[in-house]
Amino acid sequence: MTTRLELANAVRALAMDAVQKANSGHPGMPMGMADIAEVLWNDFLQHDPKDPKWFNRDRFVVSNGHGSMLLYALLHLTGYDLPVEELKNFRQLKSKTPGHPENFVTVGVETTTGPLGQGLANAVGMAIAERVLAARFNRDGFPVIDHRTYVLVGDGCLMEGISHEACSLAGVLGLDKLVVLYDDNNISIDGEVHDWFADDTAKRFEAYGWAVVRNVNGHDPHEIKVALETAHASKDKPTLICCKTVIGFGSPNKQGKESSHGSPLGDAEIALARQQLNWPHAPFEIPAEIRAGWDASSKGSERSTAWKQQLESYAVAFPTEAAELKRRIAGELPADWSHSIDAAIAKLAAGDKPVATRKSSQNALEAIAPNLPELIGGSADLSESNCTLWKGATPSRAGNPTGNYFFYGVREFGMSAAMNGMVLHGGIIPYGGTFLVFSDYARNALRMAALMKIGTIFVFTHDSIGLGEDGPTHQAVEHVSSLRLMPYMETWRPADAFETAVAWRAAIERRNGPSAMALSRQNLPPQHHPAGQANDALRGGYVLLDPPGTPDALIMATGSEVSLAIDAAKKLNEQGRAVRVVSMPCADRFLKQDAAYRDAVLPRNVTRRVSVEAGVTHWWLPLVGERGIAMGVDTFGESAPAPALFKHFGLTVEAVAANVESLYG
């Protein structure tokens, strides 16, 4: 009979063989956590290798993603579509086994991990999503949403600041379906961690409000199983299981040392490890009886089939709820979505008073959120300033999981990564707000959303020097341009209520990439938008004002500076010039349009060009060309009222008009 140790050793062997063949990778973590993974995957994890997206599956996240070969070995052994050839191609170009797990490359990978701590924060978001959906859809006798989220973390994950943000939040929310298995091996890249990581981790998590299982022998299957059973029994608290492990377990000369962390063991050491582990098999060879001991296809199919049958019975008893749940699982928007968003855009476009775009954003939410129940909002302790809390929103708390709004506290990074986890879980479209300047705190979560091409919505307000007296610490001058440089991120900086509603439409409909909104603190005047212009605005850039004849000069602007461009162009056109104004609420989207549309908006023969944006100018230089002028702010800001700042930095109607006029010389 195959023993647990033999099953775990299969993981160890595949890990050390793949890393050695690639001559690159991290064998230590997979070898150290193999026993933990064996018990979890064979005795507890609810999954189906033949239906990897089965919605009620448990989520399994390897936050210490450098140990990716642990996950690949598990997927391969249990029956996922990950053949041994892919393990042999570990870390090679276009393989399905990249250096760190990528959810868009490898079937069965729930999230892209590697930046330490983010997988843990993603898992918090997944657990939040499970709780929100369970509260919405479960009925007596029909627990159609009932699964756990398991996370593997290492010392590095718990050193990262995001772990404090995410785990503190998880504790206060009482996410009892969240189980974290801590690989407490006392080793990181630089060696034994006691000189730089001496936290009492158990007490730290207890202070967060977690249940903690201490001092589990991570190489004793019985202790691991008891710890997981204890975690399952926890009510109203997430659980941290502290597993004492030996990094590189089985390597005679490198186990317990940093030398096994991030480098191949070497052929000689692998030969010795095979002897110590009593693993006589050739590289990548798994005996049939061990492979059979791992295969989860039959058991997984039984589980997923039973759930699907339960869902059909649920549909008979609760047809409305079932239809809604199935729609959300499929990622489809409500049937009346187009009508409701078109009505919202028309209503906001009809406004005739100056409104801050942060307020316009809230007004857009008031119009669309009641018809979009999967929309889950929140803010990093700036709900009033971000205007993210709409009238129909109800707070989601530990004792009230039915809410649709989260007070995340001052946790920009944790909030953003948790929202990524919600998107990855499915059934929810999350948005969360903070000041644009604090997108820096959340930067890597934004990058991971873009890398994974998932539809997280980031609401950033106080978008420029226009916030005024709070000064340069809070004035975002480089942030819009930097976000535009991020592949697959779409950055919207709307000029008025109409463009803000368009931005919301684009963000909600865009499920293959994240969206960022840069919204103003100060009031902005409404512009004139003829019927049908929303379709042009959705292309990211469009003609907002044209002269009576053929234009011979262009002003490009975004956000609060569009009104300056309009007033300057009107002044110049009255003086006999022919100036077109192009509003670019999403300049990066505009640049992805076909050449015919781009040339129609920005004619190549019109070389007199001025751009106006209250931020750094470098991004605009290719668009204005050699003869053009990019107006903006290429320093940090100042502390003063907004009108004084715009005058100080030369962002006035007169200055715009003068710069355009200078191009006629």
Salt bridges, closest charged atoms under 4 A:
ASP17 OD2 - ARG274 NH2 2.85
ASP35 OD2 - ARG12 NH2 2.42
ASP35 OD2 - HIS219 ND1 2.86
GLU38 OE1 - ARG4 NH1 2.90
ASP43 OD2 - ARG4 NH2 2.39
ASP43 OD2 - LYS225 NZ 3.76
ASP51 OD2 - LYS308 NZ 2.65
GLU110 OE2 - ARG57 NE 2.75
GLU130 OE2 - LYS177 NZ 3.06
ASP146 OD1 - LYS177 NZ 2.86
ASP176 OD1 - ARG131 NH2 3.44
ASP184 OD2 - LYS244 NZ 3.26
GLU192 OE1 - HIS194 NE2 3.06
ASP195 OD1 - HIS194 ND1 3.17
GLU206 OE1 - ARG214 NH2 2.92
GLU285 OE2 - HIS281 ND1 3.92
GLU312 OE2 - LYS326 NZ 3.16
GLU321 OE2 - ARG139 NH2 3.49
GLU324 OE2 - ARG327 NH2 2.77
GLU324 OE2 - ARG328 NE 3.16
ASP342 OD1 - ARG505 NH1 2.84
GLU374 OE2 - ARG327 NH1 2.83
ASP440 OD2 - HIS479 NE2 2.95
ASP463 OD2 - ARG493 NE 2.74
GLU478 OE1 - HIS479 ND1 3.42
GLU490 OE2 - ARG510 NE 3.59
GLU490 OE1 - ARG589 NH2 2.88
ASP496 OD2 - HIS529 NE2 2.65
GLU509 OE2 - ARG505 NE 3.02
ASP546 OD1 - ARG580 NE 2.68
GLU561 OE1 - ARG493 NH1 2.55
ASP594 OD2 - ARG539 NH2 2.94
ASP599 OD2 - ARG604 NE 3.12
GLU613 OE2 - ARG484 NH2 2.64
GLU661 OE2 - ARG577 NH2 2.60
